[in-house]
Amino acid sequence: MRRVYGVIGTDVNNGMFNADFTGGCRRNFNGELVHSDVSLKYCFRNYWFLKEGVDSVLAYTKYDTNLNPLTLEKNFSTKFPKSEKIKSAVKSQLLTYRDVKNFGIAFAVKSINISLTGPVQIGWGININELAEEKTIQITSPFSSKEGNGQTTLGTQNIVENALFIAPFVATLGEDYTDEDFKDFVNISKTAVTNTQSRSMMGCNSAFSLVVELEDSIIATDFLIDRISLKDNKLIVNFDGLKLKEADLYINLYKYEVEILNASIDINIENLF
């Protein structure tokens, strides 16, 4: 069993990567701009959904003929219409979904309750660009709020400018999650956000993906993101004290310069796109 660490960077400029229930960007208790792990996982699920079809992901909103969202059980039965009552059989079926194989799932339907811890765990992302700013802008609608009203409706939209979010992840490789599985995850991480385009996510793009394997030590995931900083357009990564076995950085070299400090080995740096 091997453990590999990483960080996924996301650029947000005139967009909204992860809004809260008020429409504003999520913030932590210190008031810093953050995003949840769910927002990144959605980008992976969206990639698999578009590239491999509706049955490649389970935790993804799907609809019936009346455009009502399906329940978890109905979602599962669209791929496996014959209900299984043996946990081992259901587990094998669940692991055929790409998102379940990577991130796990809590599956509770009727008499079957299964909790699968995914081999890939993603943490919350935090902004490291001091120039980041959230703004509220006015928008108009082409429609009136009621019949006979002489004016169209007005509204507001929140956007974030100049943010660079960094989110840690850790992957445990073994018999059920192979090098090929992880290679697929890394490849998707390079452009997952860029490939997920909606009105609110216009302006949200993949910035970098850092993958690190250590020689003989285990670290907390936030210990790695604490070593990453941004100065102007230069991404600085400090590996001081870490005994590296392998490290790869895939980054948008059209936008960022890179400075590597205190690395015990040569770091492989490639353009993200």
C-alpha positions in Angstrom: 0.0 0.0 0.0 1.3 3.4 -1.0 0.3 6.9 -0.1 0.6 9.8 -2.5 -0.1 13.4 -1.7 -1.1 16.3 -3.8 -2.6 19.8 -4.2 -5.0 21.0 -6.9 -5.0 24.7 -7.7 -8.0 26.5 -9.2 -8.0 30.0 -10.7 -11.1 32.1 -10.3 -11.4 35.5 -12.1 -14.8 37.0 -12.6 -16.5 33.8 -11.7 -17.9 31.8 -8.7 -16.5 28.4 -8.0 -18.4 27.5 -4.9 -21.2 29.8 -3.7 -22.9 29.5 -0.3 -26.6 29.7 0.2 -26.6 33.5 -0.1 -24.9 33.4 -3.5 -21.6 34.7 -2.1 -18.3 32.8 -2.0 -17.8 30.5 0.9 -15.6 31.8 3.7 -14.0 30.2 6.7 -14.1 31.5 10.3 -11.2 33.8 9.5 -13.1 35.4 6.6 -10.8 33.8 4.0 -12.3 32.7 0.7 -12.6 28.9 0.5 -14.3 26.1 -1.5 -15.5 22.7 -0.4 -14.2 19.4 -1.5 -17.6 18.8 -3.1 -17.1 21.5 -5.7 -13.9 19.8 -6.9 -15.4 16.3 -6.9 -18.3 17.7 -9.0 -15.8 18.6 -11.7 -14.4 15.1 -11.8 -17.9 13.6 -11.9 -18.9 16.0 -14.6 -15.9 14.9 -16.7 -16.7 11.2 -16.3 -20.4 11.9 -17.0 -19.6 13.7 -20.3 -16.8 11.5 -21.4 -18.1 8.0 -20.4 -21.8 8.4 -20.1 -24.6 8.6 -17.5 -23.9 5.3 -15.9 -20.2 6.1 -15.1 -21.1 8.1 -12.0 -23.5 7.6 -9.2 -23.4 10.8 -7.1 -24.6 13.0 -9.9 -28.1 14.5 -10.3 -30.1 12.6 -12.9 -33.8 13.2 -13.8 -36.9 11.1 -14.7 -39.1 11.8 -17.7 -40.9 14.6 -15.7 -37.6 16.3 -15.0 -37.7 15.3 -11.3 -34.4 14.3 -9.7 -34.0 10.6 -9.1 -33.5 9.1 -5.6 -30.3 7.3 -4.8 -32.0 3.9 -5.2 -33.6 4.8 -8.5 -30.3 6.3 -9.8 -28.6 3.0 -8.9 -31.3 0.9 -10.5 -31.0 2.6 -13.9 -27.7 0.7 -14.2 -28.5 -2.3 -12.1 -32.3 -2.9 -12.4 -32.2 -6.2 -10.5 -31.9 -5.4 -6.9 -29.2 -7.3 -5.0 -29.5 -8.2 -1.3 -26.0 -9.4 -0.7 -23.6 -6.7 0.4 -20.6 -8.1 -1.3 -22.5 -8.1 -4.6 -23.7 -4.5 -4.2 -20.2 -3.4 -3.2 -18.8 -4.8 -6.4 -21.5 -3.0 -8.4 -20.9 0.2 -6.6 -17.2 0.1 -7.5 -18.0 0.1 -11.2 -18.9 3.8 -10.9 -15.9 6.0 -11.4 -16.7 8.4 -8.6 -17.4 5.7 -6.1 -14.1 3.9 -6.9 -12.2 7.2 -6.2 -14.2 9.0 -3.6 -16.3 6.3 -1.9 -20.0 6.7 -0.9 -22.5 6.2 1.8 -25.1 3.9 0.3 -28.3 3.3 2.2 -31.3 1.9 0.4 -34.0 -0.4 1.9 -32.1 -3.3 3.6 -28.7 -2.5 2.2 -26.4 -0.1 4.1 -22.8 0.3 2.9 -20.3 2.9 3.7 -17.3 2.9 1.3 -14.3 5.1 2.2 -12.7 6.2 -1.0 -9.0 5.9 -1.6 -8.9 9.5 -2.7 -9.7 12.1 -0.1 -9.9 15.8 -1.1 -9.8 18.7 1.5 -11.2 22.2 1.4 -9.5 24.7 -0.8 -8.3 28.1 0.5 -7.4 31.2 -1.5 -3.7 32.2 -1.4 -3.8 35.3 -3.6 -3.8 38.4 -1.5 -5.3 40.4 -4.4 -8.5 38.3 -4.4 -11.7 40.2 -4.0 -15.4 39.4 -4.0 -17.7 41.8 -5.7 -21.5 42.2 -6.1 -22.8 43.4 -9.5 -26.2 44.3 -10.6 -27.9 42.3 -13.4 -31.2 42.7 -15.2 -33.7 40.1 -16.4 -35.6 40.3 -19.7 -38.8 39.4 -17.9 -41.2 41.3 -15.6 -41.9 40.0 -12.1 -45.6 40.2 -12.8 -48.1 40.8 -15.6 -48.6 44.5 -16.4 -45.5 45.7 -14.6 -43.8 48.4 -16.8 -40.3 47.3 -15.9 -38.2 44.2 -16.0 -36.7 42.8 -12.8 -33.3 43.6 -11.3 -31.0 41.3 -9.5 -27.5 40.9 -8.1 -24.7 38.5 -8.8 -21.6 37.8 -6.7 -18.2 37.2 -8.5 -14.7 36.6 -7.3 -11.7 38.2 -8.9 -8.0 37.2 -8.8 -8.4 34.1 -6.5 -6.1 31.1 -6.5 -7.5 28.3 -4.4 -5.4 25.4 -3.3 -6.9 22.1 -2.1 -5.0 19.2 -0.7 -5.6 15.5 -1.5 -4.2 12.2 -0.5 -4.5 8.9 -2.4 -4.0 5.4 -1.0 -2.9 3.0 -3.7 -3.3 -0.8 -3.2 -5.0 -3.8 -4.7 -8.4 -2.1 -5.2 -7.0 1.2 -6.4 -4.1 0.8 -8.8 -1.5 3.0 -10.3 -3.6 3.2 -13.5 -6.6 4.3 -11.4 -4.5 7.1 -9.8 -2.9 8.1 -13.1 -6.4 8.6 -14.5 -7.3 10.8 -11.5 -4.2 12.9 -12.0 -4.8 13.4 -15.7 -8.3 14.6 -15.0 -7.2 16.9 -12.2 -5.1 18.8 -14.8 -8.2 20.2 -16.6 -11.2 19.1 -14.5 -12.3 22.7 -13.6 -11.6 24.1 -17.0 -13.7 21.4 -18.6 -16.7 22.2 -16.3 -18.3 25.3 -17.7 -21.5 26.8 -16.6 -22.6 30.5 -16.3 -21.3 30.8 -12.7 -18.1 28.9 -13.5 -17.1 30.9 -16.5 -13.8 32.4 -15.3 -13.0 29.3 -13.2 -10.0 27.3 -14.5 -7.5 24.6 -13.6 -4.3 26.3 -12.4 -2.0 23.5 -11.4 -1.8 19.9 -10.0 1.0 18.9 -7.7 1.6 15.2 -7.0 4.2 14.2 -4.3 5.4 10.8 -3.1 7.6 10.6 -0.1 10.4 8.2 0.7 9.6 7.0 4.1 7.3 9.5 5.9 3.6 10.4 6.3 2.5 14.0 6.5 -0.8 15.7 7.2 -2.3 17.1 4.0 -2.5 20.7 5.2 1.3 20.4 5.9 1.8 20.4 2.2 -0.5 23.3 1.3 1.2 25.4 4.0 4.4 25.1 1.8 2.8 26.8 -1.2 2.6 30.5 -1.7 2.0 33.1 -4.4 4.1 36.2 -5.1 2.8 38.2 -8.0 2.5 35.5 -10.7 5.1 33.2 -9.2 4.1 30.0 -7.5 6.6 29.1 -4.8 6.8 25.6 -3.4 9.0 24.9 -0.5 9.9 21.2 0.2 12.1 21.9 3.1 12.4 18.9 5.4 10.6 16.4 3.1 12.4 13.4 1.7 11.0 13.2 -1.7 10.7 10.0 -3.8 9.0 11.6 -6.7 7.3 14.9 -7.4 5.4 16.2 -10.5 4.0 19.7 -11.0 1.6 20.3 -13.9 0.9 24.0 -14.1 -0.4 26.7 -16.5 3.0 28.0 -17.5 1.4 30.7 -19.7 0.2 32.4 -16.5 2.6 31.3 -13.7 6.3 31.2 -13.1 7.5 28.5 -10.7 10.1 28.6 -7.9 11.0 25.4 -6.2 12.8 25.6 -2.9 14.8 22.9 -0.9 13.8 20.0 -3.0 15.8 16.8 -2.4 15.3 15.6 -6.0 14.7 17.2 -9.4 11.0 18.2 -9.7 9.3 17.3 -13.0 7.5 20.5 -14.2 5.1 20.3 -17.2 2.6 22.7 -18.8 -0.9 22.0 -17.7 -2.4 22.3 -21.1 
